[in-house]
Amino acid sequence: MLSEEGLRMYFAGVDIGSTMTKVVIMDEEVLASIIGPTGAEHRRLAYRVMEEALERAKLSFDEVSYIVATGYGRINVPFADKQITEITCHAKGVSSLFPTVRVAIDIGGQDAKGIKISDGRVIDFVMNDKCAAGTGRFLEVIAETLGLKLEELGETSMKSKSKVNISSTCTVFAEQEVVSRIADGADIEDIVAGIHDSIASRVYRMAERLKIERDVVITGGVAKNIGVVKAMEDYLGFPVLVPEEPLLTGARGAASLGKELTLKALERGESIERGTRRLEEATFFK
């Protein structure tokens, strides 16, 4: 995409989630993407993730025409031109990858959300952000209890012959229930499969309020867990779509929306409204 002066234009999306910060830089296609940790300190220093993405794209900060921030920590990002909700950005991002998608289920570190989509636009959404059950944090706690690495949970659950029923939906009580099942002599793989089933059941009940239609895409860090994806497919009754990198859909959507806003302004002959961008640390914790 070229500006009125004939210069190539670039767009960036910054998704600051509860556990990971993601940046995507694109023109007609994605040029660079970065995933870094979030936390009080990392969120404040999210500009460093942006700097790394610029380095990978071989661009200077001033060459980026428009920057959209989204996610949990989107407010007051000093290097963004606009803030857009993660619901809107996820819908745009998954639709750019899977044009036939009707429902997106995003399972992140601290919340889970379902989004009903039509032509890349949000029709309705539901969210669980009040409890860690059914999220990545829930899996982290269980993995630690079982003495496993988080990335080992998926493959471990696929070895299950008879999953253990985990009835507790609270993270604390579920952890206690897991300890009890271990004491009873249950196999680790059956316990993990039971945990994945518990998460899938909770998320499915939430998303079911949207009147689920195919195609369904699962995003977020938990989408990397093959056991949770399989459990979700069992509840849905059909296969789901998973992006190659399920953590980047929000940032990709943010960059795409920035490009869309810029194009519309150019078509109307209007100037592009930008914020006063400063590639420096966020100050919303001071």
Residue pairs with C-beta under 8 A, 6 or more apart in sequence:
1 8
1 9
1 27
1 28
1 259
1 262
1 263
2 8
2 9
3 9
3 65
3 266
4 266
8 27
9 27
9 65
9 66
9 259
9 262
10 25
10 26
10 27
10 31
10 57
10 59
10 63
10 64
10 65
11 25
11 26
11 27
11 64
11 65
11 66
11 67
11 68
11 255
11 256
11 258
11 259
11 262
12 23
12 24
12 25
12 26
12 50
12 53
12 64
12 66
12 67
12 68
12 254
12 255
12 258
13 22
13 23
13 24
13 26
13 67
13 68
13 69
13 70
13 89
13 250
13 251
13 252
13 253
13 254
13 255
13 256
13 257
13 258
14 21
14 22
14 23
14 46
14 49
14 50
14 67
14 68
14 69
14 70
14 71
14 74
14 77
14 79
14 80
14 251
14 254
15 21
15 22
15 23
15 69
15 70
15 71
15 74
15 86
15 89
15 248
15 250
15 251
15 254
16 38
16 43
16 46
16 69
16 70
16 71
16 72
16 73
16 74
16 77
17 38
17 71
17 72
17 73
17 86
17 108
17 109
17 250
18 38
18 72
18 108
18 109
18 110
18 111
19 37
19 38
19 39
19 108
19 109
19 110
19 136
19 137
19 221
20 35
20 36
20 37
20 38
20 109
20 221
20 247
21 35
21 36
21 37
21 38
21 42
21 43
21 46
21 49
21 73
22 33
22 34
22 35
22 36
22 49
22 71
22 247
22 248
22 250
22 251
23 32
23 33
23 34
23 49
23 50
23 52
23 53
23 251
24 30
24 32
24 33
24 53
24 248
24 251
24 252
24 254
24 255
25 31
25 32
25 33
25 53
25 54
25 56
25 57
25 59
25 64
25 255
26 252
26 255
26 256
26 259
30 252
30 255
31 56
31 57
31 59
32 53
32 54
32 56
32 57
33 53
33 56
33 245
33 248
33 251
33 252
34 49
34 52
34 53
34 56
35 245
35 247
35 248
36 42
36 46
36 48
36 49
36 52
38 46
38 72
38 73
40 285
43 73
43 282
43 285
44 281
44 282
44 283
44 284
44 285
45 281
46 73
46 77
46 281
46 282
47 78
47 79
47 279
47 280
47 281
47 282
50 61
50 79
50 279
51 61
51 279
54 60
54 61
54 64
61 79
61 277
61 279
65 258
65 262
65 272
66 81
66 82
66 258
66 259
66 261
66 262
66 272
66 274
67 79
67 80
67 81
67 82
67 258
67 277
68 80
68 81
68 82
68 83
68 84
68 89
68 254
68 255
68 257
68 258
68 261
69 77
69 80
69 82
69 83
69 84
69 254
70 83
70 84
70 85
70 86
70 88
70 89
70 250
70 251
70 253
70 254
71 86
71 89
71 250
72 86
72 110
73 282
73 284
74 80
74 83
74 84
74 85
74 86
75 83
75 284
76 282
76 283
76 284
77 83
77 282
78 277
78 278
78 279
78 280
78 281
78 282
78 283
79 277
79 278
79 279
79 280
80 275
80 277
81 258
81 273
81 274
81 275
81 277
82 258
82 261
82 275
84 254
84 257
86 106
86 113
86 250
87 113
87 115
87 122
87 125
88 122
88 253
88 257
89 249
89 250
89 251
89 253
89 254
89 257
90 104
90 106
90 113
90 115
90 219
90 249
90 250
90 253
91 104
91 115
91 117
91 120
91 121
91 122
91 253
92 120
92 252
92 253
92 254
92 256
92 257
93 219
93 248
93 249
93 250
93 251
93 252
93 253
93 254
93 256
94 101
94 104
94 117
94 217
94 219
94 243
94 249
94 253
95 101
95 117
95 119
95 120
95 253
96 120
96 252
96 253
96 256
97 217
97 243
97 249
97 252
98 215
98 217
98 241
98 243
99 120
100 214
100 215
101 117
101 215
101 216
101 217
101 241
102 116
102 117
102 118
102 212
102 213
102 214
102 215
102 216
103 114
103 115
103 116
103 117
103 207
103 210
103 212
103 213
103 215
103 216
103 217
104 114
104 115
104 117
104 216
104 217
104 218
104 219
104 249
105 112
105 113
105 114
105 115
105 203
105 207
105 216
105 217
105 218
105 219
105 232
105 240
106 112
106 113
106 114
106 115
106 218
106 219
106 220
106 249
106 250
107 134
107 135
107 136
107 199
107 203
107 218
107 219
107 220
107 221
107 222
107 223
107 228
108 135
108 136
108 220
108 221
108 222
109 135
109 136
109 137
109 221
110 129
110 132
110 135
110 136
110 137
111 127
111 128
111 129
111 135
112 127
112 128
112 134
112 135
112 202
112 203
112 206
112 220
113 125
113 126
113 127
113 128
113 129
114 125
114 126
114 127
114 203
114 206
114 207
114 209
114 210
115 122
115 124
115 125
115 210
116 122
116 123
116 124
116 125
116 210
116 211
117 123
124 210
125 210
126 206
126 207
126 209
126 210
127 206
128 134
128 135
128 202
128 203
128 206
131 169
131 170
131 171
132 138
132 141
132 171
133 169
133 170
133 171
133 174
133 198
133 199
133 202
134 169
134 198
134 199
134 202
134 203
134 206
135 222
136 220
136 221
136 222
137 171
138 171
138 174
138 199
139 150
139 153
139 195
139 199
139 222
139 225
139 228
140 150
141 171
141 175
142 153
142 174
142 175
142 178
142 192
142 195
143 149
143 150
143 152
143 153
145 175
145 178
145 179
146 178
146 182
146 188
146 191
146 192
148 156
148 188
148 192
151 224
153 192
153 195
153 196
153 225
153 227
154 224
154 225
154 226
154 227
154 228
154 229
155 226
155 227
156 188
156 189
156 192
156 227
157 163
157 189
157 192
157 193
157 195
157 196
157 226
157 227
157 230
158 189
158 226
158 227
158 230
159 189
160 187
160 189
160 190
160 192
160 193
161 187
161 189
161 190
162 190
163 190
163 193
163 194
163 196
163 197
164 181
164 186
164 190
164 191
164 193
164 194
165 194
165 197
166 174
166 177
166 178
166 181
166 191
166 194
166 195
166 197
166 198
167 177
167 198
168 174
168 176
168 177
168 198
169 198
169 202
174 195
174 198
178 191
178 195
181 191
181 194
182 188
182 191
192 227
193 227
193 231
196 225
196 227
196 228
196 230
196 231
197 231
197 234
199 222
199 228
199 231
200 228
200 231
200 232
200 234
200 235
201 231
201 235
203 232
204 232
204 235
204 236
212 236
214 238
215 240
215 241
216 236
216 238
216 240
216 241
217 240
217 241
217 242
217 243
218 229
218 232
218 240
218 241
218 242
218 246
219 242
219 243
219 246
219 247
219 249
219 250
220 246
220 247
221 246
221 247
222 228
223 229
223 242
223 243
223 246
224 246
224 247
229 240
229 242
232 240
233 239
233 240
243 249
261 272
262 272
265 271
265 272
265 273
266 272
